[in-house]
Amino acid sequence: MDELKEMERTYRRLFGLGSLLLLTGFVLLIFRPIGNETSVVAGLIVFLLSFIPLDMARRTARKMAVVALRGK
């Protein structure tokens, strides 16, 4: 059970970080607070980088499901 709790904590952190980066990228792309071209480039970079923690969260969730189904 401790393993599942640790994995859940990791999942929540990664998902939260990915969601925050995704939202930040959207804000930069839509509102353009730091100039037109600069905001678009920064927003695209942040948007693309947000998929790294989101994919890691997806993999962690898959591992959690496997551990839960095995009954460990």
mmJSON file of the N, C-alpha and C atoms, coordinates in Angstrom:
{"data_MODEL":{"atom_site":{
"group_PDB":["ATOM","ATOM","ATOM","ATOM","ATOM","ATOM","ATOM","ATOM","ATOM","ATOM","ATOM","ATOM","ATOM","ATOM","ATOM","ATOM","ATOM","ATOM","ATOM","ATOM","ATOM","ATOM","ATOM","ATOM","ATOM","ATOM","ATOM","ATOM","ATOM","ATOM","ATOM","ATOM","ATOM","ATOM","ATOM","ATOM","ATOM","ATOM","ATOM","ATOM","ATOM","ATOM","ATOM","ATOM","ATOM","ATOM","ATOM","ATOM","ATOM","ATOM","ATOM","ATOM","ATOM","ATOM","ATOM","ATOM","ATOM","ATOM","ATOM","ATOM","ATOM","ATOM","ATOM","ATOM","ATOM","ATOM","ATOM","ATOM","ATOM","ATOM","ATOM","ATOM","ATOM","ATOM","ATOM","ATOM","ATOM","ATOM","ATOM","ATOM","ATOM","ATOM","ATOM","ATOM","ATOM","ATOM","ATOM","ATOM","ATOM","ATOM","ATOM","ATOM","ATOM","ATOM","ATOM","ATOM","ATOM","ATOM","ATOM","ATOM","ATOM","ATOM","ATOM","ATOM","ATOM","ATOM","ATOM","ATOM","ATOM","ATOM","ATOM","ATOM","ATOM","ATOM","ATOM","ATOM","ATOM","ATOM","ATOM","ATOM","ATOM","ATOM","ATOM","ATOM","ATOM","ATOM","ATOM","ATOM","ATOM","ATOM","ATOM","ATOM","ATOM","ATOM","ATOM","ATOM","ATOM","ATOM","ATOM","ATOM","ATOM","ATOM","ATOM","ATOM","ATOM","ATOM","ATOM","ATOM","ATOM","ATOM","ATOM","ATOM","ATOM","ATOM","ATOM","ATOM","ATOM","ATOM","ATOM","ATOM","ATOM","ATOM","ATOM","ATOM","ATOM","ATOM","ATOM","ATOM","ATOM","ATOM","ATOM","ATOM","ATOM","ATOM","ATOM","ATOM","ATOM","ATOM","ATOM","ATOM","ATOM","ATOM","ATOM","ATOM","ATOM","ATOM","ATOM","ATOM","ATOM","ATOM","ATOM","ATOM","ATOM","ATOM","ATOM","ATOM","ATOM","ATOM","ATOM","ATOM","ATOM","ATOM","ATOM","ATOM","ATOM","ATOM","ATOM","ATOM","ATOM","ATOM","ATOM","ATOM","ATOM","ATOM","ATOM","ATOM"],
"id":[1,2,3,4,5,6,7,8,9,10,11,12,13,14,15,16,17,18,19,20,21,22,23,24,25,26,27,28,29,30,31,32,33,34,35,36,37,38,39,40,41,42,43,44,45,46,47,48,49,50,51,52,53,54,55,56,57,58,59,60,61,62,63,64,65,66,67,68,69,70,71,72,73,74,75,76,77,78,79,80,81,82,83,84,85,86,87,88,89,90,91,92,93,94,95,96,97,98,99,100,101,102,103,104,105,106,107,108,109,110,111,112,113,114,115,116,117,118,119,120,121,122,123,124,125,126,127,128,129,130,131,132,133,134,135,136,137,138,139,140,141,142,143,144,145,146,147,148,149,150,151,152,153,154,155,156,157,158,159,160,161,162,163,164,165,166,167,168,169,170,171,172,173,174,175,176,177,178,179,180,181,182,183,184,185,186,187,188,189,190,191,192,193,194,195,196,197,198,199,200,201,202,203,204,205,206,207,208,209,210,211,212,213,214,215,216],
"type_symbol":["N","C","C","N","C","C","N","C","C","N","C","C","N","C","C","N","C","C","N","C","C","N","C","C","N","C","C","N","C","C","N","C","C","N","C","C","N","C","C","N","C","C","N","C","C","N","C","C","N","C","C","N","C","C","N","C","C","N","C","C","N","C","C","N","C","C","N","C","C","N","C","C","N","C","C","N","C","C","N","C","C","N","C","C","N","C","C","N","C","C","N","C","C","N","C","C","N","C","C","N","C","C","N","C","C","N","C","C","N","C","C","N","C","C","N","C","C","N","C","C","N","C","C","N","C","C","N","C","C","N","C","C","N","C","C","N","C","C","N","C","C","N","C","C","N","C","C","N","C","C","N","C","C","N","C","C","N","C","C","N","C","C","N","C","C","N","C","C","N","C","C","N","C","C","N","C","C","N","C","C","N","C","C","N","C","C","N","C","C","N","C","C","N","C","C","N","C","C","N","C","C","N","C","C","N","C","C","N","C","C","N","C","C","N","C","C"],
"label_atom_id":["N","CA","C","N","CA","C","N","CA","C","N","CA","C","N","CA","C","N","CA","C","N","CA","C","N","CA","C","N","CA","C","N","CA","C","N","CA","C","N","CA","C","N","CA","C","N","CA","C","N","CA","C","N","CA","C","N","CA","C","N","CA","C","N","CA","C","N","CA","C","N","CA","C","N","CA","C","N","CA","C","N","CA","C","N","CA","C","N","CA","C","N","CA","C","N","CA","C","N","CA","C","N","CA","C","N","CA","C","N","CA","C","N","CA","C","N","CA","C","N","CA","C","N","CA","C","N","CA","C","N","CA","C","N","CA","C","N","CA","C","N","CA","C","N","CA","C","N","CA","C","N","CA","C","N","CA","C","N","CA","C","N","CA","C","N","CA","C","N","CA","C","N","CA","C","N","CA","C","N","CA","C","N","CA","C","N","CA","C","N","CA","C","N","CA","C","N","CA","C","N","CA","C","N","CA","C","N","CA","C","N","CA","C","N","CA","C","N","CA","C","N","CA","C","N","CA","C","N","CA","C","N","CA","C","N","CA","C","N","CA","C","N","CA","C","N","CA","C","N","CA","C"],
"label_alt_id":[null,null,null,null,null,null,null,null,null,null,null,null,null,null,null,null,null,null,null,null,null,null,null,null,null,null,null,null,null,null,null,null,null,null,null,null,null,null,null,null,null,null,null,null,null,null,null,null,null,null,null,null,null,null,null,null,null,null,null,null,null,null,null,null,null,null,null,null,null,null,null,null,null,null,null,null,null,null,null,null,null,null,null,null,null,null,null,null,null,null,null,null,null,null,null,null,null,null,null,null,null,null,null,null,null,null,null,null,null,null,null,null,null,null,null,null,null,null,null,null,null,null,null,null,null,null,null,null,null,null,null,null,null,null,null,null,null,null,null,null,null,null,null,null,null,null,null,null,null,null,null,null,null,null,null,null,null,null,null,null,null,null,null,null,null,null,null,null,null,null,null,null,null,null,null,null,null,null,null,null,null,null,null,null,null,null,null,null,null,null,null,null,null,null,null,null,null,null,null,null,null,null,null,null,null,null,null,null,null,null,null,null,null,null,null,null],
"label_comp_id":["MET","MET","MET","ASP","ASP","ASP","GLU","GLU","GLU","LEU","LEU","LEU","LYS","LYS","LYS","GLU","GLU","GLU","MET","MET","MET","GLU","GLU","GLU","ARG","ARG","ARG","THR","THR","THR","TYR","TYR","TYR","ARG","ARG","ARG","ARG","ARG","ARG","LEU","LEU","LEU","PHE","PHE","PHE","GLY","GLY","GLY","LEU","LEU","LEU","GLY","GLY","GLY","SER","SER","SER","LEU","LEU","LEU","LEU","LEU","LEU","LEU","LEU","LEU","LEU","LEU","LEU","THR","THR","THR","GLY","GLY","GLY","PHE","PHE","PHE","VAL","VAL","VAL","LEU","LEU","LEU","LEU","LEU","LEU","ILE","ILE","ILE","PHE","PHE","PHE","ARG","ARG","ARG","PRO","PRO","PRO","ILE","ILE","ILE","GLY","GLY","GLY","ASN","ASN","ASN","GLU","GLU","GLU","THR","THR","THR","SER","SER","SER","VAL","VAL","VAL","VAL","VAL","VAL","ALA","ALA","ALA","GLY","GLY","GLY","LEU","LEU","LEU","ILE","ILE","ILE","VAL","VAL","VAL","PHE","PHE","PHE","LEU","LEU","LEU","LEU","LEU","LEU","SER","SER","SER","PHE","PHE","PHE","ILE","ILE","ILE","PRO","PRO","PRO","LEU","LEU","LEU","ASP","ASP","ASP","MET","MET","MET","ALA","ALA","ALA","ARG","ARG","ARG","ARG","ARG","ARG","THR","THR","THR","ALA","ALA","ALA","ARG","ARG","ARG","LYS","LYS","LYS","MET","MET","MET","ALA","ALA","ALA","VAL","VAL","VAL","VAL","VAL","VAL","ALA","ALA","ALA","LEU","LEU","LEU","ARG","ARG","ARG","GLY","GLY","GLY","LYS","LYS","LYS"],
"label_asym_id":["A","A","A","A","A","A","A","A","A","A","A","A","A","A","A","A","A","A","A","A","A","A","A","A","A","A","A","A","A","A","A","A","A","A","A","A","A","A","A","A","A","A","A","A","A","A","A","A","A","A","A","A","A","A","A","A","A","A","A","A","A","A","A","A","A","A","A","A","A","A","A","A","A","A","A","A","A","A","A","A","A","A","A","A","A","A","A","A","A","A","A","A","A","A","A","A","A","A","A","A","A","A","A","A","A","A","A","A","A","A","A","A","A","A","A","A","A","A","A","A","A","A","A","A","A","A","A","A","A","A","A","A","A","A","A","A","A","A","A","A","A","A","A","A","A","A","A","A","A","A","A","A","A","A","A","A","A","A","A","A","A","A","A","A","A","A","A","A","A","A","A","A","A","A","A","A","A","A","A","A","A","A","A","A","A","A","A","A","A","A","A","A","A","A","A","A","A","A","A","A","A","A","A","A","A","A","A","A","A","A","A","A","A","A","A","A"],
"label_entity_id":["1","1","1","1","1","1","1","1","1","1","1","1","1","1","1","1","1","1","1","1","1","1","1","1","1","1","1","1","1","1","1","1","1","1","1","1","1","1","1","1","1","1","1","1","1","1","1","1","1","1","1","1","1","1","1","1","1","1","1","1","1","1","1","1","1","1","1","1","1","1","1","1","1","1","1","1","1","1","1","1","1","1","1","1","1","1","1","1","1","1","1","1","1","1","1","1","1","1","1","1","1","1","1","1","1","1","1","1","1","1","1","1","1","1","1","1","1","1","1","1","1","1","1","1","1","1","1","1","1","1","1","1","1","1","1","1","1","1","1","1","1","1","1","1","1","1","1","1","1","1","1","1","1","1","1","1","1","1","1","1","1","1","1","1","1","1","1","1","1","1","1","1","1","1","1","1","1","1","1","1","1","1","1","1","1","1","1","1","1","1","1","1","1","1","1","1","1","1","1","1","1","1","1","1","1","1","1","1","1","1","1","1","1","1","1","1"],
"label_seq_id":[1,1,1,2,2,2,3,3,3,4,4,4,5,5,5,6,6,6,7,7,7,8,8,8,9,9,9,10,10,10,11,11,11,12,12,12,13,13,13,14,14,14,15,15,15,16,16,16,17,17,17,18,18,18,19,19,19,20,20,20,21,21,21,22,22,22,23,23,23,24,24,24,25,25,25,26,26,26,27,27,27,28,28,28,29,29,29,30,30,30,31,31,31,32,32,32,33,33,33,34,34,34,35,35,35,36,36,36,37,37,37,38,38,38,39,39,39,40,40,40,41,41,41,42,42,42,43,43,43,44,44,44,45,45,45,46,46,46,47,47,47,48,48,48,49,49,49,50,50,50,51,51,51,52,52,52,53,53,53,54,54,54,55,55,55,56,56,56,57,57,57,58,58,58,59,59,59,60,60,60,61,61,61,62,62,62,63,63,63,64,64,64,65,65,65,66,66,66,67,67,67,68,68,68,69,69,69,70,70,70,71,71,71,72,72,72],
"pdbx_PDB_ins_code":[null,null,null,null,null,null,null,null,null,null,null,null,null,null,null,null,null,null,null,null,null,null,null,null,null,null,null,null,null,null,null,null,null,null,null,null,null,null,null,null,null,null,null,null,null,null,null,null,null,null,null,null,null,null,null,null,null,null,null,null,null,null,null,null,null,null,null,null,null,null,null,null,null,null,null,null,null,null,null,null,null,null,null,null,null,null,null,null,null,null,null,null,null,null,null,null,null,null,null,null,null,null,null,null,null,null,null,null,null,null,null,null,null,null,null,null,null,null,null,null,null,null,null,null,null,null,null,null,null,null,null,null,null,null,null,null,null,null,null,null,null,null,null,null,null,null,null,null,null,null,null,null,null,null,null,null,null,null,null,null,null,null,null,null,null,null,null,null,null,null,null,null,null,null,null,null,null,null,null,null,null,null,null,null,null,null,null,null,null,null,null,null,null,null,null,null,null,null,null,null,null,null,null,null,null,null,null,null,null,null,null,null,null,null,null,null],
"Cartn_x":[0.8,0.0,0.846,2.001,2.866,3.352,3.567,4.016,2.942,1.692,0.597,0.448,0.612,0.501,1.62,2.815,3.937,3.739,3.232,2.959,1.845,0.842,-0.243,0.275,1.152,1.739,2.55,3.318,4.108,3.197,2.14,1.183,0.571,0.132,-0.508,0.452,1.703,2.692,2.963,3.161,3.444,2.257,1.059,-0.137,-0.365,-0.139,-0.292,0.714,1.956,2.984,2.67,2.276,1.936,0.742,-0.262,-1.448,-1.107,-0.264,0.147,0.938,1.846,2.615,1.701,0.751,-0.19,-1.011,-1.497,-2.27,-1.408,-0.172,0.735,0.998,1.19,1.395,0.189,-1.007,-2.218,-2.348,-2.047,-2.127,-1.156,0.064,1.042,0.594,-0.016,-0.462,-1.693,-2.586,-3.833,-3.678,-3.103,-3.067,-1.807,-0.744,0.52,1.008,1.317,1.68,3.093,3.984,5.369,5.747,4.808,5.08,4.513,4.298,3.611,4.433,5.6,6.408,6.992,7.456,8.081,7.089,5.868,4.853,4.478,4.407,4.045,5.131,6.388,7.492,7.573,7.508,7.567,6.365,5.196,4.0,4.089,4.614,4.773,5.776,6.867,7.876,7.303,6.638,6.04,4.952,4.154,3.09,3.677,4.737,5.353,6.029,6.656,7.313,6.313,5.083,4.083,3.737,3.986,3.643,4.601,5.779,6.728,6.19,5.846,5.296,3.936,3.139,1.846,2.019,3.001,3.26,3.821,4.676,5.201,4.077,3.105,1.949,1.112,0.953,0.2,0.876,2.194,2.927,2.831,2.876,2.744,1.357,0.332,-1.031,-1.167,-0.519,-0.569,0.116,1.258,1.945,1.101,0.421,-0.454,-1.564,-2.122,-3.193,-2.678,-1.482,-0.907,-0.652,-0.099,0.175,-1.129,-2.16,-3.439,-4.111,-4.003,-4.635,-3.91,-2.627,-1.866,-2.148,-2.61,-2.941,-1.766,-0.732,0.438,0.194],
"Cartn_y":[-1.198,0.0,1.266,1.198,2.372,2.712,1.678,1.901,2.64,2.258,2.933,4.384,4.63,6.004,6.878,6.333,7.079,7.342,6.354,6.537,7.55,7.541,8.508,9.926,10.087,11.394,11.87,10.969,11.308,11.669,10.898,11.163,12.55,12.871,14.169,15.324,15.178,16.233,16.419,15.312,15.408,15.962,15.509,15.994,17.473,17.878,19.291,20.168,19.721,20.478,20.572,19.462,19.463,20.353,20.308,21.148,22.622,22.946,24.33,24.847,24.033,24.436,24.591,23.696,23.776,25.06,25.372,26.598,27.834,27.809,28.934,29.128,28.045,28.133,28.733,28.322,28.885,30.374,30.759,32.179,32.992,32.485,33.21,33.319,32.272,32.299,33.183,33.221,33.955,35.443,35.74,37.128,37.888,37.178,37.774,38.895,38.564,39.618,40.175,39.501,39.981,40.327,40.832,41.187,40.142,40.514,39.65,38.415,38.615,37.472,36.691,37.411,36.761,35.859,36.332,35.534,34.289,34.418,33.261,32.201,32.617,31.649,31.02,31.844,31.318,30.416,30.816,29.999,28.645,28.616,27.337,26.432,27.018,26.219,25.654,26.505,26.041,25.006,25.235,24.297,22.924,22.902,21.628,20.956,21.737,21.161,20.602,21.074,20.595,19.128,18.62,17.229,16.238,16.679,15.779,15.308,16.231,15.726,15.058,15.488,14.831,13.388,13.137,11.767,10.933,11.531,10.811,10.479,11.383,11.116,9.973,9.938,8.853,7.508,7.487,6.238,5.812,6.779,6.467,5.912,6.475,5.977,4.545,4.269,2.902,1.916,2.314,1.461,1.268,2.329,2.217,1.203,1.208,0.27,-1.167,-1.369,-2.713,-3.19,-2.324,-2.704,-2.98,-2.168,-2.364,-3.667,-3.999,-5.229,-6.477,-6.363,-7.509,-7.739,-6.712,-6.849,-6.726,-6.033,-5.856,-4.799],
"Cartn_z":[0.0,0.0,0.0,0.648,0.664,-0.737,-1.545,-2.908,-3.719,-3.53,-4.236,-3.786,-2.497,-1.995,-2.551,-2.614,-3.173,-4.666,-5.37,-6.799,-7.016,-6.16,-6.286,-6.052,-5.065,-4.795,-5.995,-6.58,-7.767,-8.933,-9.122,-10.192,-10.036,-8.832,-8.601,-8.872,-8.448,-8.676,-10.163,-10.871,-12.304,-13.072,-12.734,-13.416,-13.133,-11.897,-11.548,-12.272,-12.331,-13.029,-14.517,-15.118,-16.535,-16.84,-15.99,-16.19,-16.04,-15.061,-14.868,-16.064,-16.576,-17.756,-18.979,-19.129,-20.25,-20.172,-18.989,-18.797,-19.053,-18.576,-18.804,-20.295,-21.013,-22.451,-23.157,-22.759,-23.353,-23.049,-21.817,-21.448,-22.286,-22.465,-23.274,-24.728,-25.243,-26.632,-26.85,-25.885,-26.068,-25.726,-24.555,-24.091,-24.514,-24.835,-25.294,-24.387,-23.113,-22.154,-22.33,-23.026,-23.13,-24.567,-25.298,-26.691,-27.629,-28.848,-29.802,-30.157,-30.749,-31.202,-30.03,-29.009,-27.855,-27.132,-26.954,-26.262,-27.052,-28.36,-29.186,-29.106,-29.226,-29.163,-27.778,-26.733,-25.362,-25.076,-25.548,-25.332,-26.004,-27.225,-27.919,-27.217,-26.745,-26.042,-24.751,-23.962,-22.701,-22.971,-23.996,-24.365,-24.704,-25.504,-25.876,-24.685,-23.82,-22.642,-21.637,-21.674,-20.72,-20.953,-22.141,-22.409,-21.752,-21.354,-20.691,-19.343,-18.413,-17.146,-17.301,-18.281,-18.488,-18.953,-19.805,-20.242,-19.094,-18.27,-17.116,-16.134,-15.977,-15.118,-15.684,-17.004,-17.638,-17.385,-17.51,-17.269,-15.81,-14.901,-13.479,-13.183,-13.798,-13.594,-14.109,-15.217,-15.752,-14.794,-14.235,-13.257,-12.012,-11.585,-10.421,-10.67,-11.864,-12.192,-12.169,-12.682,-12.686,-11.275,-10.437,-9.039,-8.31,-8.536,-7.851,-8.292,-9.562,-10.045,-9.569,-9.36,-8.841,-7.361,-6.666,-5.258,-4.332,-4.756,-3.881,-2.854],
"occupancy":[1.0,1.0,1.0,1.0,1.0,1.0,1.0,1.0,1.0,1.0,1.0,1.0,1.0,1.0,1.0,1.0,1.0,1.0,1.0,1.0,1.0,1.0,1.0,1.0,1.0,1.0,1.0,1.0,1.0,1.0,1.0,1.0,1.0,1.0,1.0,1.0,1.0,1.0,1.0,1.0,1.0,1.0,1.0,1.0,1.0,1.0,1.0,1.0,1.0,1.0,1.0,1.0,1.0,1.0,1.0,1.0,1.0,1.0,1.0,1.0,1.0,1.0,1.0,1.0,1.0,1.0,1.0,1.0,1.0,1.0,1.0,1.0,1.0,1.0,1.0,1.0,1.0,1.0,1.0,1.0,1.0,1.0,1.0,1.0,1.0,1.0,1.0,1.0,1.0,1.0,1.0,1.0,1.0,1.0,1.0,1.0,1.0,1.0,1.0,1.0,1.0,1.0,1.0,1.0,1.0,1.0,1.0,1.0,1.0,1.0,1.0,1.0,1.0,1.0,1.0,1.0,1.0,1.0,1.0,1.0,1.0,1.0,1.0,1.0,1.0,1.0,1.0,1.0,1.0,1.0,1.0,1.0,1.0,1.0,1.0,1.0,1.0,1.0,1.0,1.0,1.0,1.0,1.0,1.0,1.0,1.0,1.0,1.0,1.0,1.0,1.0,1.0,1.0,1.0,1.0,1.0,1.0,1.0,1.0,1.0,1.0,1.0,1.0,1.0,1.0,1.0,1.0,1.0,1.0,1.0,1.0,1.0,1.0,1.0,1.0,1.0,1.0,1.0,1.0,1.0,1.0,1.0,1.0,1.0,1.0,1.0,1.0,1.0,1.0,1.0,1.0,1.0,1.0,1.0,1.0,1.0,1.0,1.0,1.0,1.0,1.0,1.0,1.0,1.0,1.0,1.0,1.0,1.0,1.0,1.0,1.0,1.0,1.0,1.0,1.0,1.0],
"B_iso_or_equiv":[0.0,0.0,0.0,0.0,0.0,0.0,0.0,0.0,0.0,0.0,0.0,0.0,0.0,0.0,0.0,0.0,0.0,0.0,0.0,0.0,0.0,0.0,0.0,0.0,0.0,0.0,0.0,0.0,0.0,0.0,0.0,0.0,0.0,0.0,0.0,0.0,0.0,0.0,0.0,0.0,0.0,0.0,0.0,0.0,0.0,0.0,0.0,0.0,0.0,0.0,0.0,0.0,0.0,0.0,0.0,0.0,0.0,0.0,0.0,0.0,0.0,0.0,0.0,0.0,0.0,0.0,0.0,0.0,0.0,0.0,0.0,0.0,0.0,0.0,0.0,0.0,0.0,0.0,0.0,0.0,0.0,0.0,0.0,0.0,0.0,0.0,0.0,0.0,0.0,0.0,0.0,0.0,0.0,0.0,0.0,0.0,0.0,0.0,0.0,0.0,0.0,0.0,0.0,0.0,0.0,0.0,0.0,0.0,0.0,0.0,0.0,0.0,0.0,0.0,0.0,0.0,0.0,0.0,0.0,0.0,0.0,0.0,0.0,0.0,0.0,0.0,0.0,0.0,0.0,0.0,0.0,0.0,0.0,0.0,0.0,0.0,0.0,0.0,0.0,0.0,0.0,0.0,0.0,0.0,0.0,0.0,0.0,0.0,0.0,0.0,0.0,0.0,0.0,0.0,0.0,0.0,0.0,0.0,0.0,0.0,0.0,0.0,0.0,0.0,0.0,0.0,0.0,0.0,0.0,0.0,0.0,0.0,0.0,0.0,0.0,0.0,0.0,0.0,0.0,0.0,0.0,0.0,0.0,0.0,0.0,0.0,0.0,0.0,0.0,0.0,0.0,0.0,0.0,0.0,0.0,0.0,0.0,0.0,0.0,0.0,0.0,0.0,0.0,0.0,0.0,0.0,0.0,0.0,0.0,0.0,0.0,0.0,0.0,0.0,0.0,0.0],
"pdbx_formal_charge":[null,null,null,null,null,null,null,null,null,null,null,null,null,null,null,null,null,null,null,null,null,null,null,null,null,null,null,null,null,null,null,null,null,null,null,null,null,null,null,null,null,null,null,null,null,null,null,null,null,null,null,null,null,null,null,null,null,null,null,null,null,null,null,null,null,null,null,null,null,null,null,null,null,null,null,null,null,null,null,null,null,null,null,null,null,null,null,null,null,null,null,null,null,null,null,null,null,null,null,null,null,null,null,null,null,null,null,null,null,null,null,null,null,null,null,null,null,null,null,null,null,null,null,null,null,null,null,null,null,null,null,null,null,null,null,null,null,null,null,null,null,null,null,null,null,null,null,null,null,null,null,null,null,null,null,null,null,null,null,null,null,null,null,null,null,null,null,null,null,null,null,null,null,null,null,null,null,null,null,null,null,null,null,null,null,null,null,null,null,null,null,null,null,null,null,null,null,null,null,null,null,null,null,null,null,null,null,null,null,null,null,null,null,null,null,null],
"auth_seq_id":[1,1,1,2,2,2,3,3,3,4,4,4,5,5,5,6,6,6,7,7,7,8,8,8,9,9,9,10,10,10,11,11,11,12,12,12,13,13,13,14,14,14,15,15,15,16,16,16,17,17,17,18,18,18,19,19,19,20,20,20,21,21,21,22,22,22,23,23,23,24,24,24,25,25,25,26,26,26,27,27,27,28,28,28,29,29,29,30,30,30,31,31,31,32,32,32,33,33,33,34,34,34,35,35,35,36,36,36,37,37,37,38,38,38,39,39,39,40,40,40,41,41,41,42,42,42,43,43,43,44,44,44,45,45,45,46,46,46,47,47,47,48,48,48,49,49,49,50,50,50,51,51,51,52,52,52,53,53,53,54,54,54,55,55,55,56,56,56,57,57,57,58,58,58,59,59,59,60,60,60,61,61,61,62,62,62,63,63,63,64,64,64,65,65,65,66,66,66,67,67,67,68,68,68,69,69,69,70,70,70,71,71,71,72,72,72],
"auth_comp_id":["MET","MET","MET","ASP","ASP","ASP","GLU","GLU","GLU","LEU","LEU","LEU","LYS","LYS","LYS","GLU","GLU","GLU","MET","MET","MET","GLU","GLU","GLU","ARG","ARG","ARG","THR","THR","THR","TYR","TYR","TYR","ARG","ARG","ARG","ARG","ARG","ARG","LEU","LEU","LEU","PHE","PHE","PHE","GLY","GLY","GLY","LEU","LEU","LEU","GLY","GLY","GLY","SER","SER","SER","LEU","LEU","LEU","LEU","LEU","LEU","LEU","LEU","LEU","LEU","LEU","LEU","THR","THR","THR","GLY","GLY","GLY","PHE","PHE","PHE","VAL","VAL","VAL","LEU","LEU","LEU","LEU","LEU","LEU","ILE","ILE","ILE","PHE","PHE","PHE","ARG","ARG","ARG","PRO","PRO","PRO","ILE","ILE","ILE","GLY","GLY","GLY","ASN","ASN","ASN","GLU","GLU","GLU","THR","THR","THR","SER","SER","SER","VAL","VAL","VAL","VAL","VAL","VAL","ALA","ALA","ALA","GLY","GLY","GLY","LEU","LEU","LEU","ILE","ILE","ILE","VAL","VAL","VAL","PHE","PHE","PHE","LEU","LEU","LEU","LEU","LEU","LEU","SER","SER","SER","PHE","PHE","PHE","ILE","ILE","ILE","PRO","PRO","PRO","LEU","LEU","LEU","ASP","ASP","ASP","MET","MET","MET","ALA","ALA","ALA","ARG","ARG","ARG","ARG","ARG","ARG","THR","THR","THR","ALA","ALA","ALA","ARG","ARG","ARG","LYS","LYS","LYS","MET","MET","MET","ALA","ALA","ALA","VAL","VAL","VAL","VAL","VAL","VAL","ALA","ALA","ALA","LEU","LEU","LEU","ARG","ARG","ARG","GLY","GLY","GLY","LYS","LYS","LYS"],
"auth_asym_id":["A","A","A","A","A","A","A","A","A","A","A","A","A","A","A","A","A","A","A","A","A","A","A","A","A","A","A","A","A","A","A","A","A","A","A","A","A","A","A","A","A","A","A","A","A","A","A","A","A","A","A","A","A","A","A","A","A","A","A","A","A","A","A","A","A","A","A","A","A","A","A","A","A","A","A","A","A","A","A","A","A","A","A","A","A","A","A","A","A","A","A","A","A","A","A","A","A","A","A","A","A","A","A","A","A","A","A","A","A","A","A","A","A","A","A","A","A","A","A","A","A","A","A","A","A","A","A","A","A","A","A","A","A","A","A","A","A","A","A","A","A","A","A","A","A","A","A","A","A","A","A","A","A","A","A","A","A","A","A","A","A","A","A","A","A","A","A","A","A","A","A","A","A","A","A","A","A","A","A","A","A","A","A","A","A","A","A","A","A","A","A","A","A","A","A","A","A","A","A","A","A","A","A","A","A","A","A","A","A","A","A","A","A","A","A","A"],
"auth_atom_id":["N","CA","C","N","CA","C","N","CA","C","N","CA","C","N","CA","C","N","CA","C","N","CA","C","N","CA","C","N","CA","C","N","CA","C","N","CA","C","N","CA","C","N","CA","C","N","CA","C","N","CA","C","N","CA","C","N","CA","C","N","CA","C","N","CA","C","N","CA","C","N","CA","C","N","CA","C","N","CA","C","N","CA","C","N","CA","C","N","CA","C","N","CA","C","N","CA","C","N","CA","C","N","CA","C","N","CA","C","N","CA","C","N","CA","C","N","CA","C","N","CA","C","N","CA","C","N","CA","C","N","CA","C","N","CA","C","N","CA","C","N","CA","C","N","CA","C","N","CA","C","N","CA","C","N","CA","C","N","CA","C","N","CA","C","N","CA","C","N","CA","C","N","CA","C","N","CA","C","N","CA","C","N","CA","C","N","CA","C","N","CA","C","N","CA","C","N","CA","C","N","CA","C","N","CA","C","N","CA","C","N","CA","C","N","CA","C","N","CA","C","N","CA","C","N","CA","C","N","CA","C","N","CA","C","N","CA","C","N","CA","C","N","CA","C","N","CA","C","N","CA","C"],
"pdbx_PDB_model_num":[1,1,1,1,1,1,1,1,1,1,1,1,1,1,1,1,1,1,1,1,1,1,1,1,1,1,1,1,1,1,1,1,1,1,1,1,1,1,1,1,1,1,1,1,1,1,1,1,1,1,1,1,1,1,1,1,1,1,1,1,1,1,1,1,1,1,1,1,1,1,1,1,1,1,1,1,1,1,1,1,1,1,1,1,1,1,1,1,1,1,1,1,1,1,1,1,1,1,1,1,1,1,1,1,1,1,1,1,1,1,1,1,1,1,1,1,1,1,1,1,1,1,1,1,1,1,1,1,1,1,1,1,1,1,1,1,1,1,1,1,1,1,1,1,1,1,1,1,1,1,1,1,1,1,1,1,1,1,1,1,1,1,1,1,1,1,1,1,1,1,1,1,1,1,1,1,1,1,1,1,1,1,1,1,1,1,1,1,1,1,1,1,1,1,1,1,1,1,1,1,1,1,1,1,1,1,1,1,1,1,1,1,1,1,1,1]
}}}
